[in-house]
Structures are given as C-alpha cells and as structure tokens.
Amino acid sequence: MIYYLKDKPNASGAYPAPQAHPGPGTIPINQDQRDMVVQYNGFVSVKTETDEAGAVSMTMEPNLEAWEAWKESQTEPEPEITDTDVLNTLLGVTG
C-alpha cells in the first residue's frame, strides 16, 4: 500500500502522521517508510535526489538525535519534595 507524507516537517522538526490518501504537499511513501515515521514519532530525515534522466528517488532515515531530544522533553521531572512537604505529611496537614 502507498501512504503519503507531508513534504515538510512541522515546527518541532517532526513530520505529521502519514495519510492513506494523497493531498497537497504530500509525497508517496511505502509501508516500511510509514512504519519508520510512526516508530520515530515523525522524527525522520527525508532526502530526494533527481538523476540525470529526471527520475526522482527518495530516501528516509530516523533522525535519532532529534527523536531522543523530543522524548526527553516529553517526560515530566519528578516534583522535588521539600522538608515542609515531609513535615506536613507526618502531621497530616493537607492542601
């Protein structure tokens, strides 16, 4: 099956989810490429090349650096527990 990917990534650098139907500004991709886009949350590098005869080929690979940075930004840090929080818990103070 052929899927379609927007030809430009969004502001975060990730491509939106592949579509089942073509639309303006989309490029065709195969099942393996679709799976790669999904697996790496859209953080892929897409390169197109035109040969001497005018044929266009496209390659795609994961952008691991951007994907890892994005994953890090998605995890919420654990809240810091203060001495006051511990004391309030021991005293049964809420709110």
PAKOLMI-587315 format. One line per 4 residues: for each residue x, y, z of N, C-alpha, C, O. Coordinates in Angstrom, 2 decimals, always signed. Last residue first. Layout:
// residues N
X/Y/Z/X/Y/Z/X/Y/Z/X/Y/Z | ...
This chain:
// residues 95
-3.53/+20.05/+51.69/-3.84/+21.27/+50.96/-2.70/+22.14/+50.88/-2.79/+23.22/+50.30 | -3.12/+18.73/+55.03/-3.42/+18.62/+53.60/-3.64/+20.00/+53.01/-3.90/+20.98/+53.72 | -1.23/+17.29/+57.57/-1.72/+18.54/+57.01/-1.94/+18.34/+55.52/-1.06/+17.82/+54.82 | -0.08/+15.24/+58.99/-1.41/+15.03/+58.43/-2.04/+16.29/+57.87/-3.25/+16.36/+57.70
+2.47/+15.33/+59.82/+1.48/+15.97/+60.70/+0.06/+15.80/+60.20/-0.90/+16.17/+60.88 | +3.76/+14.11/+57.68/+3.83/+13.49/+59.01/+2.79/+14.05/+59.97/+2.28/+13.32/+60.82 | +3.18/+16.01/+55.68/+2.68/+14.64/+55.54/+2.68/+13.95/+56.92/+1.71/+13.28/+57.27 | +4.57/+18.23/+56.67/+3.12/+18.30/+56.52/+2.50/+16.90/+56.39/+1.42/+16.64/+56.94
+7.19/+17.20/+56.47/+6.63/+17.57/+57.77/+5.11/+17.62/+57.71/+4.43/+17.11/+58.60 | +7.42/+16.93/+53.68/+7.57/+15.77/+54.56/+6.93/+16.04/+55.92/+6.20/+15.20/+56.45 | +7.10/+19.62/+52.89/+6.18/+18.58/+52.40/+6.22/+17.36/+53.29/+5.17/+16.80/+53.63 | +9.33/+20.76/+54.17/+7.98/+21.18/+54.57/+6.94/+20.15/+54.12/+6.01/+19.85/+54.86
+11.40/+19.66/+52.73/+11.26/+19.30/+54.14/+9.86/+19.66/+54.65/+9.29/+18.93/+55.46 | +10.09/+18.78/+49.44/+10.78/+19.65/+50.39/+10.60/+19.12/+51.81/+9.77/+18.25/+52.06 | +10.59/+17.08/+46.53/+9.92/+17.01/+47.83/+10.74/+17.82/+48.82/+11.93/+17.57/+49.02 | +10.07/+17.97/+43.23/+11.03/+17.97/+44.33/+10.26/+18.00/+45.65/+9.39/+18.84/+45.85
+8.46/+15.82/+40.92/+8.46/+17.02/+41.74/+9.43/+16.88/+42.91/+9.58/+15.80/+43.48 | +10.24/+14.50/+38.16/+9.60/+14.24/+39.44/+9.59/+15.51/+40.27/+10.60/+16.22/+40.33 | +9.62/+15.89/+34.94/+10.51/+15.60/+36.06/+9.70/+15.35/+37.32/+8.62/+15.90/+37.51 | +8.02/+14.26/+32.31/+7.90/+15.27/+33.35/+8.85/+14.91/+34.49/+8.88/+13.77/+34.94
+9.05/+13.80/+29.04/+8.96/+13.23/+30.39/+8.95/+14.35/+31.41/+9.76/+15.27/+31.37 | +9.43/+15.12/+26.69/+8.09/+14.64/+26.98/+7.94/+14.07/+28.39/+6.82/+13.89/+28.87 | +12.07/+15.65/+26.30/+11.21/+16.80/+26.61/+9.80/+16.36/+27.00/+9.05/+17.15/+27.59 | +13.01/+13.13/+25.58/+13.43/+13.72/+26.86/+12.49/+14.85/+27.27/+12.16/+14.99/+28.45
+11.90/+12.96/+23.02/+11.45/+12.04/+24.07/+11.81/+12.58/+25.45/+11.01/+12.50/+26.38 | +13.38/+14.98/+21.72/+11.94/+15.12/+21.86/+11.43/+14.22/+22.98/+10.61/+14.64/+23.81 | +15.92/+13.84/+21.79/+15.69/+15.13/+22.45/+14.20/+15.33/+22.69/+13.80/+15.81/+23.75 | +15.44/+11.56/+20.21/+15.84/+11.41/+21.61/+15.59/+12.70/+22.39/+15.11/+12.66/+23.53
+14.85/+12.83/+17.76/+13.86/+11.97/+18.40/+14.18/+11.81/+19.88/+13.29/+11.90/+20.73 | +17.22/+14.17/+17.12/+16.00/+14.95/+17.35/+14.95/+14.12/+18.09/+14.24/+14.64/+18.95 | +18.91/+11.88/+16.87/+19.24/+12.97/+17.79/+17.98/+13.79/+18.13/+17.72/+14.06/+19.30 | +17.71/+10.30/+14.85/+17.79/+9.82/+16.23/+18.06/+10.93/+17.23/+17.51/+10.92/+18.33
+15.88/+10.32/+12.44/+16.69/+11.42/+12.97/+16.78/+11.16/+14.48/+16.03/+11.72/+15.27 | +15.87/+7.50/+10.24/+15.49/+8.12/+11.51/+16.44/+9.27/+11.86/+17.64/+9.20/+11.59 | +15.57/+8.18/+6.71/+16.23/+7.52/+7.83/+15.80/+8.21/+9.12/+15.42/+9.38/+9.09 | +14.85/+7.79/+3.29/+14.41/+8.23/+4.61/+15.20/+7.46/+5.65/+15.47/+6.27/+5.51
+14.95/+8.93/-0.08/+15.43/+8.07/+0.99/+15.01/+8.66/+2.32/+14.83/+9.87/+2.46 | +13.69/+8.95/-3.35/+13.60/+9.48/-2.00/+14.13/+8.46/-1.03/+13.82/+7.27/-1.12 | +14.23/+10.04/-6.70/+14.22/+8.98/-5.70/+14.24/+9.64/-4.32/+14.76/+10.75/-4.15 | +13.12/+10.89/-9.90/+13.29/+11.33/-8.52/+13.25/+10.13/-7.59/+12.36/+9.28/-7.69
+14.55/+11.21/-13.09/+13.81/+10.37/-12.15/+14.14/+10.81/-10.72/+15.30/+11.07/-10.39 | +16.10/+12.56/-14.88/+14.96/+13.28/-14.29/+14.13/+12.46/-13.33/+13.13/+12.94/-12.80 | +18.37/+11.45/-15.77/+17.19/+11.23/-16.62/+15.96/+11.95/-16.06/+14.90/+11.95/-16.69 | +20.13/+11.99/-13.69/+20.31/+12.67/-14.98/+19.11/+12.54/-15.89/+18.85/+13.43/-16.70
+17.99/+12.08/-10.71/+19.12/+11.60/-11.52/+19.16/+12.34/-12.86/+18.33/+13.21/-13.12 | +17.39/+13.76/-7.77/+16.96/+13.62/-9.15/+18.16/+13.18/-9.98/+19.21/+13.81/-9.95 | +16.47/+12.98/-4.43/+17.51/+13.20/-5.43/+16.92/+12.97/-6.80/+16.06/+12.11/-6.99 | +15.53/+13.80/-1.14/+15.14/+13.46/-2.51/+16.29/+13.82/-3.44/+16.98/+14.82/-3.26
+15.31/+12.73/+2.16/+16.16/+13.31/+1.12/+15.65/+12.86/-0.24/+15.38/+11.67/-0.46 | +14.28/+13.15/+5.42/+13.85/+12.77/+4.08/+14.74/+13.49/+3.09/+14.92/+14.71/+3.16 | +14.59/+11.94/+8.62/+15.21/+12.81/+7.61/+14.81/+12.27/+6.25/+14.99/+11.09/+5.96 | +12.19/+11.93/+11.29/+12.94/+11.26/+10.23/+13.56/+12.33/+9.34/+13.10/+13.47/+9.30
+10.10/+11.93/+13.57/+11.46/+12.46/+13.51/+12.31/+11.62/+12.57/+13.05/+10.72/+12.99 | +7.65/+10.72/+13.87/+7.79/+11.71/+12.81/+9.19/+12.29/+12.68/+9.44/+13.07/+11.76 | +8.06/+8.77/+15.83/+7.19/+9.91/+16.11/+7.38/+11.06/+15.11/+7.27/+12.23/+15.48 | +9.34/+6.50/+14.98/+10.17/+7.60/+15.47/+9.38/+8.89/+15.65/+9.95/+9.98/+15.62
+7.21/+4.88/+14.12/+8.11/+4.40/+15.18/+8.91/+5.55/+15.81/+9.12/+5.56/+17.02 | +6.13/+6.42/+11.98/+5.35/+6.15/+13.19/+6.26/+5.78/+14.35/+6.10/+6.30/+15.46 | +8.25/+6.34/+10.16/+7.72/+7.64/+10.60/+6.95/+7.45/+11.91/+7.11/+8.24/+12.84 | +8.46/+3.55/+9.80/+9.58/+4.30/+10.38/+9.09/+5.65/+10.92/+9.48/+6.06/+12.01
+6.04/+2.94/+8.56/+6.32/+2.37/+9.87/+7.45/+3.12/+10.57/+7.42/+3.30/+11.79 | +6.47/+4.31/+6.15/+5.37/+4.70/+7.02/+5.62/+4.20/+8.44/+5.45/+4.94/+9.41 | +8.55/+2.75/+5.14/+8.80/+4.15/+5.47/+7.71/+4.69/+6.40/+7.99/+5.45/+7.32 | +7.17/+0.34/+4.75/+8.33/+0.38/+5.64/+8.64/+1.81/+6.07/+8.95/+2.06/+7.24
+5.18/+1.16/+2.87/+4.80/+0.66/+4.20/+5.97/+0.74/+5.19/+5.79/+1.15/+6.33 | +6.33/+4.17/+1.14/+5.91/+2.78/+1.22/+5.60/+2.39/+2.68/+5.74/+3.20/+3.59 | +5.03/+7.37/+0.13/+5.99/+6.55/+0.87/+5.45/+5.13/+0.94/+4.24/+4.91/+0.81 | +4.64/+10.34/-1.80/+4.30/+8.94/-1.56/+5.42/+8.23/-0.80/+6.60/+8.46/-1.05
+4.12/+13.53/-0.28/+4.97/+12.66/-1.08/+4.58/+11.21/-0.78/+4.24/+10.88/+0.35 | +2.10/+16.53/-0.42/+2.45/+15.22/+0.13/+3.35/+14.46/-0.84/+3.35/+14.70/-2.05 | +0.92/+18.96/-1.22/+2.17/+18.96/-0.47/+2.51/+17.65/+0.19/+3.14/+17.63/+1.25 | -2.46/+17.93/-1.10/-1.48/+18.95/-1.49/-0.24/+18.87/-0.60/-0.35/+18.74/+0.62
-2.62/+14.32/-0.93/-3.15/+15.65/-0.74/-2.12/+16.66/-1.16/-1.01/+16.28/-1.55 | -3.53/+10.83/-0.96/-2.69/+11.96/-1.32/-3.40/+13.29/-1.05/-4.62/+13.35/-0.95 | -4.33/+8.83/+1.92/-4.72/+9.44/+0.65/-3.80/+10.62/+0.33/-3.35/+11.32/+1.23 | -3.42/+8.04/+4.34/-3.73/+6.97/+3.39/-4.06/+7.53/+2.01/-4.08/+6.78/+1.03
-0.59/+9.73/+5.82/-2.00/+9.66/+5.42/-2.19/+8.52/+4.43/-1.25/+8.10/+3.76 | +1.60/+9.88/+8.68/+1.31/+9.58/+7.28/-0.19/+9.44/+7.05/-0.94/+9.08/+7.95 | +1.72/+12.59/+11.01/+1.42/+11.18/+10.74/+1.13/+10.98/+9.25/+0.49/+11.83/+8.62 | +4.20/+15.16/+10.30/+2.90/+14.68/+10.79/+2.70/+13.22/+10.40/+3.42/+12.68/+9.56
+7.66/+15.12/+11.21/+6.64/+15.06/+10.17/+5.32/+14.62/+10.79/+5.32/+13.79/+11.70 | +9.35/+17.39/+13.38/+8.77/+16.07/+13.10/+7.76/+16.19/+11.96/+7.11/+17.21/+11.79 | +10.05/+19.91/+13.98/+11.01/+19.15/+13.18/+10.51/+17.76/+12.83/+11.15/+17.03/+12.08 | +8.23/+21.54/+15.13/+9.09/+20.77/+16.04/+10.18/+20.01/+15.30/+11.13/+19.52/+15.91
+6.77/+22.55/+12.95/+7.70/+23.44/+13.67/+8.65/+22.69/+14.60/+9.77/+23.15/+14.84 | +6.77/+19.72/+10.63/+6.13/+20.81/+11.36/+7.19/+21.58/+12.15/+8.38/+21.29/+12.04 | +8.39/+19.04/+7.42/+8.08/+18.76/+8.82/+7.38/+19.95/+9.47/+7.40/+21.06/+8.94 | +7.00/+18.63/+4.16/+7.79/+19.45/+5.09/+7.41/+19.08/+6.53/+6.24/+18.84/+6.82
+5.33/+17.01/+2.73/+6.70/+17.18/+2.22/+7.58/+18.05/+3.11/+8.77/+18.20/+2.83 | +3.47/+14.52/+4.44/+3.66/+15.94/+4.10/+5.11/+16.13/+3.69/+6.01/+15.49/+4.23 | +3.09/+11.38/+2.92/+3.69/+12.14/+3.99/+3.79/+13.59/+3.53/+4.15/+13.87/+2.39 | +1.09/+8.56/+2.26/+1.52/+9.90/+1.86/+1.97/+10.68/+3.08/+1.32/+10.64/+4.13
+1.37/+5.15/+1.10/+0.94/+6.17/+2.06/+1.51/+7.50/+1.61/+2.33/+7.55/+0.68 | +0.43/+2.27/-0.65/+1.14/+3.54/-0.68/+0.52/+4.47/+0.35/-0.71/+4.57/+0.47 | +0.84/-1.18/+0.00/+0.00/+0.00/+0.00/+0.89/+1.24/+0.00/+1.97/+1.25/+0.59
